[in-house]
Amino acid sequence: MEDRLNKDYEVLTPSGWKNFYGIRKSSGRDNHKIITNTTKLVCSKNHKILTESGYKYACDLKPNEKIISDDGLEQVQSVSLLGDNSIDLYDLLEVDTHEYYTNGLVSHNCEFIGSQNTLIDPNKLKCLAYKKPLRKRDDGLIMYEEPIPNHTYFMAVDVSRGKEIDYHAFTVIDVTETPYKICAVFRNNELSPMLLPTVVNAIGKTYNNAWCLVEINDIGGQVADMLYHELEYENILLTSIRGRKGQTLDAGFGNFQTQLGVRTSPAVKKLGCAILKDMIESDKILIEDYNCIEELTAFIVKRNSFEAETGYHDDLVMTLVLFSWATTFEYFKDLTDLDIRSRLYDDKIKQIEEDLVPFGFISDGADEETFVDNEGNRWSTANDMNDPTMGW
């Protein structure tokens, strides 16, 4: 399938064949294998199975417990933890009855991942569909769109230490027109930070010398310096530190302190998250990469900010946050000849106006009898003889 949206299939449930919205693919650890006297099921620890006493999580099932199947009652033979190996799992979304048969056992479709306090509205997250990439590379690059001549591209780069913990990540976004479109993503947690500039340089040049914004909180500053000074990548973006205004995206002119890239301060992250939320929920940017969608489903409120839920990553999301922050500046408009803030504002005003209820009618006098005298004056007649303006 190109994406996970379902239009043609139904699923068998205890109430018969039912519609469902789509399929969610996820990867995780701490998965369980349930073996009964006739079947077996591999699922997440939080997958719900119907037992004699109601639904229970897979991790809470015990041997000899009775569970419901399509052929009556099944007895649990064993429940085992699969360990740290991450495997792909698939769950049905929006089943009409919220329950269906999985290998003959009655399952409850799992709650939406990260459905509590996510940056993006859960209803919108459920509508994000990933698609099949054009090509994948072993180093973590995934391409969805070939570069188009005369199109303008933007790269946002998030740098890690490359120690198999956090990921180096960047996204390439076509900003020629809205909705913006992700054309390529890169995610790798093994690559040395000193080799990352080479990858960014090569992909940036492939996409028409894309405008590049590098996050410089940690060793990102070294990556930006190597990219600009050693590899001579010209389209790396600068920011200026303007006192109380904080960091601004500009050409680096003036008497302000300038730097290659941007430091992700709380103010930058707050503004970037707000704009990203608006863009995704108003379809100003198309998110069709599986890893981006997975990270967004677990990007939740923590300590008055947003970050990945425990056990998940947010490196690709942070590249989108940096991109969103950049779109708020006049300099971005100059680079792309687009002003996303104006578009978002215009859409909101249009929505407000459409929601307003008409409060009356205004007569322009078109229905009144009128005539023009010899001097060019226009006169109208009144039908009410009691009208005080008629002088009766």
C-alpha positions as CSV (number, residue, x, y, z in Angstrom):
1,M,0.0,0.0,0.0
2,E,1.2,3.5,-0.7
3,D,-0.3,4.8,2.5
4,R,-2.2,3.5,5.5
5,L,-5.7,4.9,4.7
6,N,-8.3,2.2,4.1
7,K,-11.0,2.6,1.5
8,D,-11.7,-0.9,0.4
9,Y,-11.6,-3.4,3.3
10,E,-13.5,-4.5,6.3
11,V,-12.4,-6.4,9.4
12,L,-14.2,-9.4,11.1
13,T,-15.5,-8.6,14.5
14,P,-17.8,-10.4,17.0
15,S,-20.6,-8.3,15.5
16,G,-19.7,-9.2,11.9
17,W,-17.7,-7.5,9.2
18,K,-17.1,-3.8,10.1
19,N,-15.4,-0.7,8.6
20,F,-12.2,0.6,9.9
21,Y,-10.2,3.8,9.1
22,G,-6.7,2.4,8.5
23,I,-3.7,0.6,9.8
24,R,-1.0,2.0,12.1
25,K,2.5,0.6,11.9
26,S,4.7,1.0,15.0
27,S,8.0,-0.3,16.2
28,G,8.8,-1.0,19.9
29,R,10.3,-3.2,22.5
30,D,8.8,-5.1,25.5
31,N,6.5,-7.0,23.2
32,H,4.7,-10.2,24.3
33,K,3.9,-13.6,22.8
34,I,0.7,-15.1,23.9
35,I,0.2,-18.9,23.2
36,T,-3.2,-20.6,23.7
37,N,-4.2,-24.2,23.1
38,T,-5.0,-23.4,19.4
39,T,-3.3,-20.1,18.4
40,K,-0.6,-17.6,19.2
41,L,-0.3,-13.8,19.1
42,V,2.6,-11.4,19.2
43,C,1.6,-7.9,20.3
44,S,2.6,-4.9,22.4
45,K,2.4,-5.1,26.2
46,N,-0.5,-2.7,26.1
47,H,-2.5,-4.6,23.6
48,K,-6.0,-5.4,25.0
49,I,-7.3,-9.0,24.9
50,L,-10.9,-9.9,25.9
51,T,-11.0,-12.4,28.8
52,E,-13.8,-13.9,30.8
53,S,-13.6,-11.0,33.2
54,G,-13.3,-8.2,30.6
55,Y,-10.4,-6.7,28.6
56,K,-6.9,-7.0,30.0
57,Y,-3.5,-5.8,28.8
58,A,-1.3,-8.5,27.2
59,C,1.3,-8.0,29.9
60,D,-1.3,-8.8,32.6
61,L,-2.4,-12.1,31.2
62,K,-1.6,-15.2,33.2
63,P,-1.2,-18.9,32.3
64,N,-4.5,-20.9,32.5
65,E,-6.6,-17.7,32.2
66,K,-9.6,-18.0,29.9
67,I,-9.8,-15.6,26.9
68,I,-12.5,-15.1,24.3
69,S,-11.9,-16.3,20.7
70,D,-14.0,-16.8,17.5
71,D,-14.5,-20.4,18.6
72,G,-15.5,-19.9,22.2
73,L,-13.0,-19.9,25.2
74,E,-9.3,-20.3,24.8
75,Q,-6.9,-21.2,27.7
76,V,-3.7,-19.3,27.9
77,Q,-0.7,-21.7,27.8
78,S,2.0,-19.1,28.2
79,V,2.8,-15.4,28.1
80,S,6.4,-14.5,27.4
81,L,8.4,-11.2,27.0
82,L,10.2,-11.1,23.7
83,G,13.0,-8.9,25.1
84,D,14.7,-5.8,23.7
85,N,14.4,-6.7,20.0
86,S,12.3,-4.1,18.3
87,I,9.7,-5.5,15.9
88,D,7.1,-3.9,13.6
89,L,3.5,-4.2,14.8
90,Y,0.2,-3.3,13.1
91,D,-3.0,-2.0,14.7
92,L,-6.3,-1.1,13.2
93,L,-7.6,2.4,13.6
94,E,-11.2,3.5,14.2
95,V,-12.9,0.1,14.1
96,D,-16.7,0.7,14.2
97,T,-17.1,-1.5,17.3
98,H,-13.5,-0.9,18.7
99,E,-13.0,-4.7,18.8
100,Y,-12.0,-7.2,16.2
101,Y,-10.5,-10.7,15.8
102,T,-6.7,-11.0,15.8
103,N,-5.5,-14.5,15.1
104,G,-8.9,-15.6,16.3
105,L,-8.7,-13.7,19.6
106,V,-10.9,-10.7,20.4
107,S,-8.7,-7.6,20.5
108,H,-9.5,-4.0,21.3
109,N,-7.9,-1.5,18.9
110,C,-5.2,0.3,20.9
111,E,-5.5,3.8,22.0
112,F,-3.9,6.3,19.7
113,I,-0.2,6.6,20.5
114,G,0.6,9.8,22.3
115,S,-3.1,10.8,22.3
116,Q,-2.8,12.8,25.5
117,N,-1.3,16.3,25.4
118,T,0.3,16.0,21.9
119,L,1.4,19.2,20.1
120,I,-0.8,18.2,17.1
121,D,-4.5,17.5,17.6
122,P,-5.0,13.7,17.8
123,N,-7.8,13.8,15.2
124,K,-5.4,15.4,12.8
125,L,-2.6,12.9,13.7
126,K,-4.9,10.1,12.7
127,C,-5.3,11.6,9.3
128,L,-1.6,11.9,8.5
129,A,-0.8,9.3,5.9
130,Y,2.7,8.1,5.0
131,K,3.6,7.1,1.5
132,K,6.2,4.8,-0.2
133,P,9.5,6.6,-0.8
134,L,11.2,6.8,-4.1
135,R,14.4,5.4,-2.7
136,K,16.2,4.6,0.6
137,R,19.9,4.6,1.4
138,D,21.6,2.6,4.0
139,D,22.9,5.7,5.7
140,G,19.4,6.8,6.7
141,L,18.4,9.1,3.8
142,I,14.9,8.6,2.4
143,M,13.8,10.5,-0.7
144,Y,10.2,11.2,-1.6
145,E,10.5,13.7,-4.4
146,E,13.2,14.3,-7.0
147,P,14.6,17.9,-7.1
148,I,12.7,20.1,-9.6
149,P,14.6,22.8,-11.6
150,N,13.9,26.4,-10.4
151,H,12.2,25.2,-7.2
152,T,13.3,26.5,-3.8
153,Y,14.2,24.1,-1.0
154,F,14.9,24.5,2.7
155,M,17.0,22.2,4.9
156,A,16.7,22.2,8.6
157,V,19.4,20.2,10.4
158,D,19.4,18.8,14.0
159,V,22.8,17.6,15.2
160,S,23.5,14.9,17.8
161,R,26.8,13.4,19.1
162,G,26.3,10.2,17.0
163,K,26.6,7.8,19.9
164,E,23.6,5.6,19.1
165,I,21.4,7.7,21.4
166,D,19.9,10.7,19.6
167,Y,19.9,11.0,15.9
168,H,21.4,13.4,13.4
169,A,18.4,14.5,11.4
170,F,17.5,16.8,8.6
171,T,14.5,17.4,6.4
172,V,14.4,18.9,2.9
173,I,11.3,20.9,2.2
174,D,10.0,22.3,-1.1
175,V,9.0,25.9,-0.2
176,T,8.2,27.0,-3.7
177,E,4.5,27.0,-3.0
178,T,2.1,25.9,-0.4
179,P,1.3,23.4,0.9
180,Y,5.0,22.9,1.7
181,K,6.1,19.3,0.9
182,I,8.8,17.2,2.5
183,C,11.0,15.9,-0.3
184,A,13.7,14.0,1.7
185,V,14.6,13.1,5.3
186,F,17.7,11.9,7.0
187,R,18.1,10.2,10.3
188,N,21.2,8.4,11.6
189,N,22.5,7.8,15.1
190,E,25.8,6.2,14.2
191,L,27.4,8.7,11.9
192,S,30.2,10.9,13.3
193,P,29.3,14.5,13.6
194,M,32.5,15.3,11.6
195,L,31.0,13.4,8.6
196,L,27.6,15.0,8.8
197,P,28.6,18.2,6.9
198,T,29.6,16.1,3.9
199,V,26.1,14.5,3.8
200,V,24.3,17.8,4.3
201,N,26.5,19.4,1.6
202,A,25.8,16.7,-1.0
203,I,22.0,16.6,-0.4
204,G,21.8,20.4,-0.2
205,K,23.5,20.8,-3.6
206,T,21.3,18.0,-5.0
207,Y,18.2,20.1,-4.1
208,N,19.2,23.2,-5.9
209,N,21.6,24.5,-3.2
210,A,18.8,24.4,-0.6
211,W,18.8,27.1,2.1
212,C,20.2,25.4,5.2
213,L,19.5,26.2,8.8
214,V,21.6,24.3,11.3
215,E,20.8,23.9,15.0
216,I,24.0,24.8,17.0
217,N,23.2,24.1,20.6
218,D,25.9,21.5,21.2
219,I,28.4,20.5,18.6
220,G,26.1,21.8,15.8
221,G,28.3,24.9,15.7
222,Q,31.2,22.8,14.5
223,V,29.0,21.2,11.8
224,A,27.9,24.7,10.6
225,D,31.5,26.0,10.6
226,M,32.7,23.0,8.5
227,L,29.8,23.3,6.2
228,Y,30.4,26.9,5.5
229,H,34.2,27.4,5.8
230,E,35.6,24.0,4.7
231,L,33.0,22.8,2.2
232,E,32.1,26.4,1.1
233,Y,28.3,25.8,1.2
234,E,27.1,29.3,0.4
235,N,23.4,29.0,1.3
236,I,23.8,28.4,5.0
237,L,21.5,30.7,7.0
238,L,22.6,33.2,9.6
239,T,20.9,34.5,12.7
240,S,21.4,37.7,14.6
241,I,21.1,38.2,18.4
242,R,19.0,41.3,18.9
243,G,18.8,41.9,22.6
244,R,15.2,41.4,23.9
245,K,14.0,40.3,20.5
246,G,16.3,37.3,20.8
247,Q,17.5,35.5,17.6
248,T,16.3,36.6,14.2
249,L,16.8,35.1,10.8
250,D,18.4,37.6,8.6
251,A,21.4,38.3,6.2
252,G,23.7,39.1,9.1
253,F,24.1,42.8,8.4
254,G,24.1,45.5,11.0
255,N,25.9,45.9,14.4
256,F,24.4,42.8,16.0
257,Q,26.1,39.7,16.9
258,T,25.7,37.1,14.2
259,Q,26.1,33.3,14.1
260,L,25.9,30.5,11.6
261,G,22.7,28.6,12.3
262,V,20.3,29.0,15.3
263,R,20.5,28.1,18.9
264,T,17.3,26.3,20.0
265,S,16.3,28.5,23.0
266,P,13.0,28.1,24.8
267,A,11.7,31.1,22.9
268,V,12.7,29.6,19.5
269,K,11.1,26.3,20.4
270,K,7.9,27.8,21.7
271,L,7.4,29.9,18.6
272,G,8.4,27.1,16.3
273,C,6.0,24.6,18.0
274,A,3.1,27.0,17.7
275,I,3.7,27.7,14.0
276,L,4.2,24.0,13.3
277,K,0.9,23.1,14.9
278,D,-0.9,25.7,12.8
279,M,0.8,24.6,9.6
280,I,0.0,20.9,10.1
281,E,-3.6,21.4,11.3
282,S,-4.3,23.8,8.4
283,D,-2.6,21.7,5.8
284,K,0.1,24.2,5.0
285,I,2.7,21.5,5.1
286,L,2.4,17.8,4.0
287,I,3.9,15.3,6.4
288,E,4.1,12.0,4.5
289,D,7.2,10.4,6.1
290,Y,6.6,7.5,8.5
291,N,9.3,8.5,10.9
292,C,8.1,12.1,11.1
293,I,4.5,10.9,11.8
294,E,5.7,8.4,14.4
295,E,7.6,11.1,16.2
296,L,4.7,13.6,16.1
297,T,2.4,11.0,17.7
298,A,4.7,11.0,20.8
299,F,5.6,14.7,20.9
300,I,3.9,15.7,24.1
301,V,3.8,18.4,26.8
302,K,6.6,18.1,29.3
303,R,7.6,20.8,31.8
304,N,5.9,23.7,30.0
305,S,7.4,22.6,26.7
306,F,7.1,19.8,24.2
307,E,9.4,16.9,23.8
308,A,9.4,13.2,23.0
309,E,7.6,10.8,25.2
310,T,9.9,8.4,27.2
311,G,11.2,5.8,24.8
312,Y,10.6,7.8,21.6
313,H,12.7,10.4,19.7
314,D,11.9,13.9,18.4
315,D,14.9,14.7,16.2
316,L,12.9,14.9,12.9
317,V,10.2,16.9,14.7
318,M,12.8,19.4,15.9
319,T,13.9,20.0,12.3
320,L,10.3,20.8,11.5
321,V,10.1,23.1,14.5
322,L,13.2,25.0,13.3
323,F,11.7,25.3,9.8
324,S,8.5,26.6,11.3
325,W,10.3,29.2,13.4
326,A,12.2,30.4,10.3
327,T,8.9,31.0,8.3
328,T,8.0,33.7,10.8
329,F,10.7,36.2,9.6
330,E,10.6,38.6,6.7
331,Y,13.9,37.2,5.5
332,F,12.2,33.9,4.9
333,K,9.7,35.7,2.7
334,D,12.5,37.3,0.8
335,L,14.1,33.9,0.2
336,T,11.0,32.1,-0.9
337,D,8.6,34.9,-1.9
338,L,6.1,33.4,0.4
339,D,4.7,34.6,3.7
340,I,3.2,31.8,5.7
341,R,2.1,34.0,8.6
342,S,-0.1,36.1,6.2
343,R,-1.6,32.9,4.7
344,L,-2.4,31.4,8.1
345,Y,-3.8,34.8,9.3
346,D,-6.0,35.1,6.1
347,D,-7.3,31.6,6.5
348,K,-8.2,32.2,10.2
349,I,-10.0,35.5,9.3
350,K,-11.9,33.8,6.5
351,Q,-12.9,31.0,8.9
352,I,-14.1,33.5,11.5
353,E,-16.1,35.4,8.8
354,E,-17.8,32.2,7.6
355,D,-18.8,31.4,11.1
356,L,-20.5,34.7,11.7
357,V,-24.3,34.7,11.5
358,P,-25.9,37.5,9.3
359,F,-27.6,40.0,11.6
360,G,-29.9,41.9,9.3
361,F,-30.5,43.4,5.8
362,I,-29.3,46.7,4.3
363,S,-31.4,48.4,1.7
364,D,-29.5,50.3,-1.0
365,G,-32.7,51.9,-2.4
366,A,-32.6,49.9,-5.5
367,D,-36.3,48.9,-5.1
368,E,-37.5,52.6,-4.7
369,E,-39.1,54.6,-7.5
370,T,-36.7,57.3,-8.5
371,F,-36.4,60.1,-11.2
372,V,-34.0,62.7,-12.3
373,D,-35.1,66.3,-12.9
374,N,-33.9,68.7,-15.5
375,E,-31.0,69.9,-13.3
376,G,-29.6,66.4,-12.8
377,N,-30.9,65.9,-9.3
378,R,-32.2,62.4,-8.4
379,W,-35.4,62.2,-6.4
380,S,-37.3,59.3,-4.8
381,T,-40.9,58.8,-4.0
382,A,-42.2,57.6,-0.6
383,N,-45.2,55.3,-0.4
384,D,-46.1,56.2,3.2
385,M,-48.0,59.5,3.3
386,N,-47.3,59.7,7.0
387,D,-43.5,59.9,6.3
388,P,-42.5,63.2,8.0
389,T,-39.9,63.8,5.3
390,M,-42.7,64.3,2.8
391,G,-43.9,67.5,4.5
392,W,-47.6,66.6,4.6
